[in-house]
Amino acid sequence: MRDAAEPSPHLGGFELAWARAGNPAIMAVINRTADSFYESAGTAEEAIAAVETAAKQGAHIVDIGGVRAGRGREISIAEEIDRVCPVIEAVAHSHPNLLISVDTWRHQVAEAACAAGAGLLNDTWAGADPDLARVAADNDVGIVCSHTGGLAPRTDAHRNRYGLTAGEVVDRTLAGVIGLAEAAQGAGVAAEKIIIDPTPDFGKNTYQSLRLLRELETFTHTDYRVLLAISRKDFVGEAIGDVPPAQRLHGTIAATALAVAKGAAMIRTHDVSATADAIDVTLAITGDAIPKHTVRGLR
């Protein structure tokens, strides 16, 4: 483990502490896959181009993943490393001010990604591989602690239940992410480098995901910063109707504005430009930021 006073070589020009309630960071989704539910980059060149676009549109973090979250062809550890690490290495060289996140649940991939230049481990599958926290500590990088209701990686929720009361999903989810956060601290990860994500859709039906958003302050009032990964998810589509991912942008932006107003510190998105606009307007309304151009009625 590195000395706590020694700066991490992985974070580039980005400091995790910068992202907080009232000043959220934008995490751009970069799927180095061929079968993701919305956007995919089938080649490393396409993924690098997607990073370039995201950076120009205002992303602070890029989350590079090599395996579709849902069901699909088995991707070996070696293949996942081959998909993500060349992209991470290229981005670390070309965009030193971006924080690079790797979306993986496997410690071997995380180790290789850190060596390539990643500074954040986005563990979408809630500690399925307990060695992931050790990798974060050993490499002095951040980690995202998620909640999936006990699902194995790449499986879908099916008639899941959280007890007798509608609000129990909030209690169970909070206990899950706090438990993982405390375990990460126990493994040696600094508290300021731990992010929690209630993880809507993962192990949850639409009613449960909506309940988490409704009570997001339960998470934002903890000692940990909150990441919201809600971009074009099923709960957004089902709130509107029978709406596919390509038609979920407006609904996603509505959920994003609510999440920012409730204190989310990071927003994970497929749509960086629209998300940046939503954040600017929300923070101007809440008073956490001033409008960027004010001439109306002043001339």
C-alpha positions in Angstrom: 0.0 0.0 0.0 1.2 3.5 -0.8 2.0 6.1 1.9 -1.2 8.1 2.6 0.8 11.4 2.1 2.1 10.3 -1.3 -0.2 11.4 -4.2 -1.7 8.7 -6.3 -0.3 8.4 -9.8 -3.6 7.3 -11.2 -5.8 10.3 -10.6 -4.2 12.6 -13.1 -5.5 16.2 -12.7 -8.7 15.0 -11.1 -9.2 14.9 -7.3 -12.0 12.6 -6.1 -12.8 15.1 -3.3 -13.7 17.7 -5.9 -17.0 15.8 -6.8 -19.6 16.4 -4.1 -23.1 17.5 -3.5 -23.6 20.9 -5.2 -20.7 20.3 -7.5 -21.3 16.9 -9.2 -18.9 15.3 -11.6 -20.0 13.8 -14.9 -18.9 10.2 -15.6 -19.2 9.2 -19.3 -20.1 5.6 -20.2 -17.6 4.1 -22.6 -18.7 0.6 -23.5 -15.8 -1.3 -25.1 -18.2 -4.0 -26.2 -20.3 -5.1 -29.2 -23.5 -5.9 -27.3 -24.3 -3.3 -24.7 -27.9 -2.4 -24.2 -27.5 1.1 -25.7 -24.2 2.3 -27.1 -21.2 0.1 -27.9 -17.6 0.7 -29.2 -16.6 -2.5 -31.0 -13.0 -1.5 -31.4 -10.4 0.3 -29.3 -10.3 3.1 -31.8 -14.1 3.7 -31.5 -13.8 3.7 -27.7 -11.0 6.2 -27.8 -13.0 8.4 -30.1 -16.0 8.2 -27.7 -13.7 9.4 -24.9 -12.5 12.3 -27.0 -16.1 13.4 -27.6 -17.1 13.0 -24.0 -14.1 15.0 -22.9 -15.0 17.9 -25.3 -18.6 17.8 -24.0 -17.5 18.2 -20.3 -16.9 14.8 -18.8 -14.7 14.6 -15.8 -14.5 10.8 -15.6 -14.7 8.1 -18.2 -16.0 4.7 -17.2 -14.6 2.1 -19.5 -16.2 -1.4 -19.4 -15.5 -4.5 -21.4 -18.4 -6.7 -20.5 -22.1 -6.1 -21.0 -23.9 -5.8 -17.7 -26.7 -8.2 -18.7 -26.8 -11.7 -20.1 -24.6 -12.4 -23.1 -21.6 -14.3 -24.4 -19.1 -15.3 -21.7 -16.1 -12.9 -21.7 -12.9 -14.4 -20.2 -10.7 -12.4 -17.9 -8.0 -12.2 -20.6 -10.5 -10.9 -23.2 -11.9 -8.3 -20.8 -8.3 -7.1 -20.1 -7.6 -7.0 -23.9 -10.7 -4.9 -24.4 -10.2 -2.3 -21.7 -6.5 -1.9 -21.0 -5.3 -0.6 -24.4 -8.1 2.1 -24.2 -7.2 3.0 -20.6 -3.5 3.3 -21.5 -4.2 5.5 -24.5 -6.6 7.8 -22.6 -4.2 8.1 -19.7 -1.6 9.4 -22.2 -3.9 11.7 -24.2 -6.2 13.0 -21.4 -4.1 13.3 -18.3 -6.8 15.4 -16.6 -9.5 12.8 -16.9 -10.1 10.3 -14.2 -10.3 6.9 -15.7 -12.7 4.4 -14.2 -12.9 0.7 -15.1 -16.2 -1.0 -14.9 -15.4 -4.5 -13.7 -16.1 -6.9 -10.9 -13.0 -9.0 -11.4 -9.8 -8.2 -9.4 -7.5 -9.5 -12.2 -9.0 -7.0 -14.6 -8.8 -4.2 -12.0 -5.2 -4.9 -11.3 -4.3 -4.7 -15.0 -6.4 -1.6 -15.4 -4.6 0.2 -12.6 -1.3 -0.7 -14.2 -2.6 0.9 -17.4 -3.7 4.1 -15.6 -7.2 3.6 -14.1 -7.8 5.6 -10.9 -11.3 4.3 -10.0 -12.8 0.8 -9.8 -16.5 0.8 -10.6 -17.6 -2.5 -8.9 -21.1 -2.7 -10.4 -21.6 -6.2 -8.9 -21.4 -5.3 -5.3 -18.3 -7.2 -4.1 -18.8 -10.4 -6.0 -15.0 -10.6 -6.0 -13.9 -9.5 -2.5 -10.3 -9.0 -3.7 -11.4 -5.9 -5.6 -11.1 -3.7 -2.5 -7.6 -5.1 -1.9 -6.6 -4.0 -5.4 -8.0 -0.5 -4.8 -6.0 -0.3 -1.6 -2.8 -1.7 -3.0 -2.9 0.8 -6.0 -4.2 3.8 -4.0 -7.3 4.2 -6.2 -11.0 4.8 -5.6 -13.8 2.2 -5.5 -17.5 2.4 -6.1 -19.6 0.2 -3.7 -22.8 -0.9 -5.3 -25.9 -2.9 -4.4 -27.4 -5.8 -6.4 -29.5 -7.6 -3.9 -27.2 -10.6 -3.9 -27.3 -11.2 -7.7 -24.4 -12.9 -9.3 -22.7 -10.9 -12.1 -24.7 -10.6 -15.4 -28.0 -11.9 -14.0 -31.3 -10.1 -13.9 -33.7 -9.5 -11.0 -36.7 -11.9 -11.0 -39.6 -11.4 -8.6 -37.2 -10.1 -6.0 -38.6 -9.0 -2.6 -37.3 -6.9 0.2 -39.5 -7.7 3.1 -43.0 -6.6 4.1 -42.8 -2.9 3.7 -42.2 -0.9 0.5 -39.4 1.1 2.0 -37.3 -1.9 3.0 -35.5 -1.7 -0.3 -34.0 1.6 0.9 -32.9 0.1 4.2 -31.4 -3.1 2.6 -29.6 -1.1 -0.1 -28.2 1.4 2.4 -26.9 -1.4 4.6 -25.4 -3.2 1.6 -23.4 -0.2 0.3 -22.3 0.9 3.7 -21.2 -2.6 4.6 -19.1 -2.7 1.4 -17.7 0.8 2.1 -16.6 -0.2 5.6 -15.0 -3.4 4.3 -13.1 -1.3 1.7 -11.9 0.9 4.5 -10.9 -2.1 6.4 -8.9 -3.3 3.4 -7.0 0.0 3.4 -8.9 2.2 1.0 -9.1 5.8 2.2 -12.6 6.9 3.1 -12.5 9.9 0.7 -11.9 7.5 -2.2 -15.0 5.4 -1.5 -18.2 6.1 -3.5 -21.5 4.5 -2.9 -24.1 3.7 -5.6 -27.7 2.6 -4.8 -27.6 0.9 -8.3 -31.2 1.3 -9.6 -32.3 -1.7 -11.8 -29.7 -4.0 -10.5 -31.6 -6.6 -8.4 -34.6 -4.2 -8.3 -37.9 -3.8 -10.1 -39.0 -0.3 -11.3 -41.0 0.5 -8.1 -38.0 -0.3 -6.0 -35.6 1.8 -8.2 -38.0 4.7 -8.1 -38.2 4.4 -4.3 -34.4 4.7 -4.1 -34.5 7.9 -6.1 -37.3 9.3 -4.1 -35.3 8.7 -0.9 -31.9 9.5 -2.2 -31.1 11.8 0.7 -30.8 8.6 2.8 -27.6 8.0 0.9 -26.4 11.5 0.3 -26.6 12.2 4.0 -24.0 9.5 4.8 -20.3 10.1 5.1 -19.8 8.8 1.5 -20.4 10.6 -1.8 -23.0 9.1 -4.1 -22.8 8.0 -7.7 -26.1 7.7 -9.6 -25.9 5.4 -12.6 -29.4 5.9 -14.1 -28.7 6.7 -17.7 -31.4 5.2 -20.0 -32.2 2.4 -17.5 -35.3 0.3 -17.6 -36.9 2.0 -14.7 -36.8 5.3 -16.7 -38.4 3.6 -19.7 -41.1 1.9 -17.6 -41.9 5.2 -15.9 -42.7 6.6 -19.3 -44.3 3.5 -20.8 -43.0 0.7 -23.0 -40.0 2.8 -24.1 -36.7 1.4 -25.5 -33.3 2.8 -24.4 -33.0 5.0 -27.5 -36.1 7.0 -26.4 -35.2 7.4 -22.7 -33.1 10.6 -22.8 -35.7 13.0 -21.7 -36.8 10.8 -18.8 -33.1 10.3 -17.8 -32.6 14.1 -17.7 -35.6 14.5 -15.4 -34.2 11.8 -13.1 -30.7 13.4 -13.3 -32.0 16.8 -12.2 -33.8 15.3 -9.2 -30.7 13.3 -8.2 -28.5 16.5 -8.4 -31.0 18.5 -6.3 -30.9 15.7 -3.8 -27.1 15.7 -3.5 -25.6 13.2 -5.9 -21.9 13.8 -6.3 -21.4 11.9 -9.6 -23.7 11.2 -12.5 -22.9 8.3 -14.9 -24.3 9.0 -18.3 -24.4 8.1 -22.0 -25.3 11.7 -22.8 -22.6 14.1 -21.5 -23.8 17.3 -23.2 -27.4 17.0 -22.1 -26.3 16.0 -18.6 -24.0 19.0 -18.3 -26.9 21.3 -19.2 -29.2 19.6 -16.7 -26.6 20.0 -14.0 -26.0 23.7 -14.8 -29.7 24.5 -14.7 -30.4 22.5 -11.5 -27.5 24.1 -9.6 -28.5 27.5 -10.8 -32.0 26.9 -9.4 -30.7 25.5 -6.1 -28.2 28.3 -5.7 -25.2 26.1 -5.7 -23.9 27.8 -8.8 -24.5 31.0 -10.6 -25.8 31.2 -14.2 -23.0 31.3 -16.8 -24.4 34.1 -18.9 -26.8 36.7 -17.5 -27.8 39.6 -19.7 -31.6 39.4 -19.8 -33.1 42.5 -18.2 -29.7 44.0 -17.5 -29.1 45.9 -20.7 
